Amino acid sequence: MALAGDLTEKQNDLIERLIEIPSRSRGTIYFDSCGGSAYVGLSLAALICLRGLDATGVVLGECSSAALLPFAACRRRFVTPISYLYFHPVRWSSEENVKLEEAAEWTRHFGALEDEMDRLLSRMFGVPLETLITWTRPGRFFSGTELADAGLAKLVDLFAGDLRQQIGQA
């Protein structure tokens, strides 16, 4: 399965595809996504976890923002030296006229959402919350090599032959 492009635009298709996969199945999810809605990222990660999917995540190009959540939910994670991942705080935007009271509630909600996502990513990646917060505020790009050096994924060699053999699924 591939998680590519803006997750928000593909939300229904991605959720349906994860639901169609038999529970406790094993497979590979390829990532090349700039992210999208935090809610879509949370939904995809929740489905991977709740359905007991034994997923291997492989970042081909980019895995940023909301796409980090389903990647972190994968039991095995792989990156290439040219993979890039961007950690940043939750962003809120509205194209509607929002009253002051609504803006205040959105601010409260997104503050709580941001804290919860940091705790979730910290737990799934197995890094201290304090470390993760230094990555998300104000934001940090990681190369695949840097992510592997941090112990969050394993590095695969683009020129070493069959990827399935490198990730142990031959």
RAKAGI-V265003 format. One record per residue. RES is the residue in three letters. SS is DSSP state (alpha for helix, beta for strand, coil for the rest). Layout:
[[RES,SS] [RES,SS]]
This chain:
[[MET,coil] [ALA,beta] [LEU,beta] [ALA,beta] [GLY,beta] [ASP,beta] [LEU,alpha] [THR,alpha] [GLU,alpha] [LYS,alpha] [GLN,alpha] [ASN,alpha] [ASP,alpha] [LEU,alpha] [ILE,alpha] [GLU,alpha] [ARG,alpha] [LEU,alpha] [ILE,alpha] [GLU,alpha] [ILE,coil] [PRO,coil] [SER,coil] [ARG,coil] [SER,coil] [ARG,beta] [GLY,beta] [THR,beta] [ILE,beta] [TYR,beta] [PHE,beta] [ASP,beta] [SER,beta] [CYS,beta] [GLY,beta] [GLY,coil] [SER,coil] [ALA,alpha] [TYR,alpha] [VAL,alpha] [GLY,alpha] [LEU,alpha] [SER,alpha] [LEU,alpha] [ALA,alpha] [ALA,alpha] [LEU,alpha] [ILE,alpha] [CYS,alpha] [LEU,alpha] [ARG,coil] [GLY,coil] [LEU,coil] [ASP,beta] [ALA,beta] [THR,beta] [GLY,beta] [VAL,beta] [VAL,beta] [LEU,beta] [GLY,beta] [GLU,beta] [CYS,beta] [SER,coil] [SER,coil] [ALA,coil] [ALA,alpha] [LEU,alpha] [LEU,alpha] [PRO,alpha] [PHE,alpha] [ALA,alpha] [ALA,alpha] [CYS,coil] [ARG,coil] [ARG,beta] [ARG,beta] [PHE,beta] [VAL,beta] [THR,beta] [PRO,coil] [ILE,coil] [SER,coil] [TYR,beta] [LEU,beta] [TYR,beta] [PHE,beta] [HIS,coil] [PRO,coil] [VAL,coil] [ARG,coil] [TRP,coil] [SER,coil] [SER,coil] [GLU,coil] [GLU,coil] [ASN,coil] [VAL,coil] [LYS,coil] [LEU,alpha] [GLU,alpha] [GLU,alpha] [ALA,alpha] [ALA,alpha] [GLU,alpha] [TRP,alpha] [THR,alpha] [ARG,alpha] [HIS,alpha] [PHE,alpha] [GLY,alpha] [ALA,alpha] [LEU,alpha] [GLU,alpha] [ASP,alpha] [GLU,alpha] [MET,alpha] [ASP,alpha] [ARG,alpha] [LEU,alpha] [LEU,alpha] [SER,alpha] [ARG,alpha] [MET,alpha] [PHE,alpha] [GLY,coil] [VAL,coil] [PRO,coil] [LEU,alpha] [GLU,alpha] [THR,alpha] [LEU,alpha] [ILE,alpha] [THR,alpha] [TRP,alpha] [THR,alpha] [ARG,coil] [PRO,coil] [GLY,coil] [ARG,beta] [PHE,beta] [PHE,beta] [SER,beta] [GLY,alpha] [THR,alpha] [GLU,alpha] [LEU,alpha] [ALA,alpha] [ASP,alpha] [ALA,coil] [GLY,coil] [LEU,coil] [ALA,coil] [LYS,beta] [LEU,beta] [VAL,beta] [ASP,coil] [LEU,coil] [PHE,coil] [ALA,coil] [GLY,coil] [ASP,coil] [LEU,alpha] [ARG,alpha] [GLN,alpha] [GLN,alpha] [ILE,coil] [GLY,coil] [GLN,coil] [ALA,coil]]
